[in-house]
Amino acid sequence: MDSDALIASFDLPARCRVDQRVPKKMLVEHGAPTSMDKRLINEAIEEVQWVAALKANTIGVAAYRDDEREYLEIALLVVTLREERTTAAQQTRLIELIHRAVPYPLLLVLEAGPKLWLSLAHKRWSQNEAGKMVLDGEVVRLCLPDDAPSDEALQQFMASLGISRRPHAHLHALYQGWMDALTALHAARLTGRFTLAEGPEQVVARRHALAQCQQLEAEAAHLRAQAKKEKQIARQVELNLRLKRVEAQLAACREQL
C-alpha cells in the first residue's frame, strides 16, 4: 500500500487539493519542545507535503464552533521518513509532534518504508494560552497494513473512508467519523471482522471495551512470561489459573466490540 492509494480512498473533491511542500523548520519551530525532538524531526523526516485543505468552500461541509473548539479546516498531510530505519517509539513521537505543531485537526499520513501510519487527534482551545489550539485526548493511530486482520477488513476500512460515507453535518462530525473508522479497524484486529459502530453510544462503548482489552492483553502477556520463568510447580499452577481468568475476561470483553 502507498499513500496515494490511501488518500484516494477519502474520495476528496479536486478543489480541496493543495499539493504544497511544507518546510520542516515549521515543525521544528512549532512542535518540538526539546532539542531531542528538534533533532528527531530534522534527521528522520525527508519531506512534508500538504496535500489538501478541507474547508466549507472546498468540500461543502460546514465549519464547527463551540465553547471548546473551532474547526474551520481539516488539513491532510503526508510526511515521508528518510530511508534509514526509525524505531516504533520514534515514529510514535513524530506523529504526536506533528499533530501538536499544526493548529488544525489533521489527517496525518506518515510513510515509513512499506508501512503507512494514519492518525487523527482532536484539538481544543488552550486553557492557558489564548488563541492556541492543543490536543484534546489521545492521538488515534493505526499502521497499515499491519493493524488490519485481513485483506478483506483492510478493503472494508478503506471503503469506509470516503467523505460521502462519513457523517458530514459539519467538520467536527466528519473528523469524528474518520476517527471512529480507525477505532473500528482496531476492534477488527480482535474480532476478525470490520464493522462500523451504530451511533455515538456504541462508539463510546467500543472505545471503552478496546481499552479494557488492551489492558487485559498486557496482563495476560505478563502472566505468561511469569509462568514460563517460574520454577515452583505450585506457583506455576497459581499463575496459570490467574491467566485463565484473565483470558476469560478478555474473551467476554471482545464480545462487546
Secondary structure, DSSP 8 states (H G I E B T S, - for coil): --HHHHHHTT---GGGEEEEE--HHHHHHHH--SHHHHHHHHHHEEEEEEEEEE-HHHHS---EE-SS-EES-EEEEEEEE-SS---HHHHHHHHHHHHHHSSS-EEEEEEETTEEEEEE--EEE-SSSTT-EEE-S--EEEEETTT-SSHHHHHHHHHHTSGGGS--SSHHHHHHHHHHHHHHHHHHHHHSS----SSHHHHHHHHHHHHHHHHHHHHHHHHHHHHHH---HHHHHHHHHHHHHHHHHHHHHHHT-
